[in-house]
Amino acid sequence: MQIRNWTKAGSLIAKADGDGLTFTLSAKGTASWILRYRTVHPISLRLCRR
């Protein structure tokens, strides 16, 4: 429900769950989920883009 409100508002946002999963919304309205985790080198993986 919160994600729908954030996308309707249309402002820049990055909300993390604390375990490496982040929802981002750009100024142009592009929404995406990013998963970050650590190995020897930090890795960032974009899961979904809409």
ABEGO torsion letter per residue (X at the ends): XAAAAAAAAGBBBBBBAGAGBBBBBBAAGBBBBBBBBBBABBBBBBABBX
